[in-house]
Amino acid sequence: MTFKNNAQGGGRVRRGGGGGGMALGAGGGIGGLLLVGLFLLLGGNPEDLNQGAQQDPSQGAQGQQLENCSTGADANANAECRVDFTVKSLDAMWAKLLPAQAGIEYAEPGVTVFTNQTQTGCGGASSATGPFYCPNDQTAYFDVTFFEQIEQLGGSDAPLAQEYIVAHEVGHHIQNLEGTLGLSNYNDPGEDSAAVALETQADCYAGIWAHHAAQGEDALLEPITDDQLATAIETARAVGDDNIQQRSGGDVNPDTWTHGSSEDRQNAFMAGYQSGNMSSCDFLRRGNYRDA
Ligand SMILES: [Zn+2]
């Protein structure tokens, strides 16, 4: 359990369509590219790999609201409701924090859950794609069956670990609002690349959420326990490039990294979690945040 059982909310997340007969064959859509090698796991910027046409930002808001996601107890029992409540909690935090610390007004991202496949502003996505944020329609996409797959990488499927992933993707939306997301270039990877800086920054932003999520009278979350925190760290480590390269049987080659090492990702999450401040996540060295 992470949410207060009597927390009220829901209605924030939409269900994506099945893609309307769209073919997701070899090479088609984001999923086809992913099969090349988990390259887009927790993908930062699929746009680089699949140039989608600019679309109306409201496109991602289409679809039905989730049913039976009205209380924290629903979010504790159901993974899609958990996404819904996590986004509601993220909205509340970023609406205060982003103007206060970065001088930028927060605009809510679209958030879509889907099963099997769906169409996005960045092309077709399938369950194999993994969660990602599409800047073209400013929408984060989740197939919650991914959360179970994370265990195969040594990560945790526990609620706070799932919430870390949701908060990471919304972190990319924050970067989009900051105007920095476009610096990510998977064609220019490496442990010192902008891509890694942006991915670890999204981990750090997820840590900021965990820092604030249980604070205040309106908090939707129960206080985070050490055991829960450990599950989020486990998952942050699991999606490290070195871990993924090892587990897929390849050599560990930092020159090809796009998301950072297990150590980097854990440290980034913890930096945000411990401080609660965007200045702790300034991996692009912009120097323009103020603690508040
Ligand atoms: Zn990412």
Residues whose N, C-alpha, C, O or C-beta is under 5 A from the ligand:
A	BS01	ZN	L42 G43 G44 E199 A202
